[in-house]
């Protein structure tokens, strides 16, 4: 997962004013640009800077002048109808407030091939302006971007405010799309596995509620009640964000260690044992990707046992 920078069509644009501060702003504003699937942006960046040609592409050049939802072609109208039917059939109505608020004003743009060639992403949703691009006219992509729209309140998209919990948001978005529309393709595979693990310890209904009501704090409180402190939870979310950008296996291994602690702590509190679900254990084992996994497990069990004993003593 990488940040990409766009090339401006007009190479006479002055570059020097954007060399410093806006590069940092760019990285925050982009949210995610993924070569494999999609992107969403909350901070709505003003410019994108090309590393090699030192030229600028403004955010408005993402979009053409027309994009009203009623002007969709037949294929995309069918996609939208299919998505809406599945959403209303499977998601409780109290969680669809954002979708109902956004759908009639959604600006939709299709086949922006220049963006696809330069950025490498296949779809994009902008939270602040409620604009969406389905570059590849792909069924899976439009469902993923529509799910971003369904979880957006104009400030948050799912769990994310654009600065944190981006990885969690992408993972849960893809998890829901895969659940509602099963097919062979899946984006963000590790992020989806993380969501499955969190579902197992927090509960699918709760996480769905937090996602559609933009309640990251509720999710954090539940995690803190299971294991650790605010610092531990913030670290987990940050690690998932970093992995989402880098695909670094070392970061994934750190995530696995933390998730193992949450899983075993949850299991001991619920059942007074350390027998976590086999599939969840396999997910974490594959993430950890290290020969000393059994040793890690024993250390985690010992830490949790000692911690619980200390709490009882106090």
Buried (B, 14 or more C-beta within 10 A) or exposed (E): BEBBBBBBEEEEBEBEEBEEEBEEBBBEBBBBBBEBBBBBBBBBBBBBBBEEEBBBBBBEBBBEEEBEBEEBEEEBEEBBEBBBEBBEEEBEEEBBEBBEBBBEEBBBBBBBEBBBEBBBBBBBBBBBBBBBBBBBBBBBBBBBBBBBBBBBBBEBBBBBBBEBBBBBBBBBBBBBBBEBBEEEEBBBEBBBBBBBBBBBBBEBEBBBBBBBBBBBEBBBEBBBEBBBEEEBBEBBBBBBBBBBBEEEBEBBBBBBBBBBBBBBBBBBBEEEEBEBBEEBBEBBBEBBEEEEBEEBBEBBBEBBEEBBEEEEEE
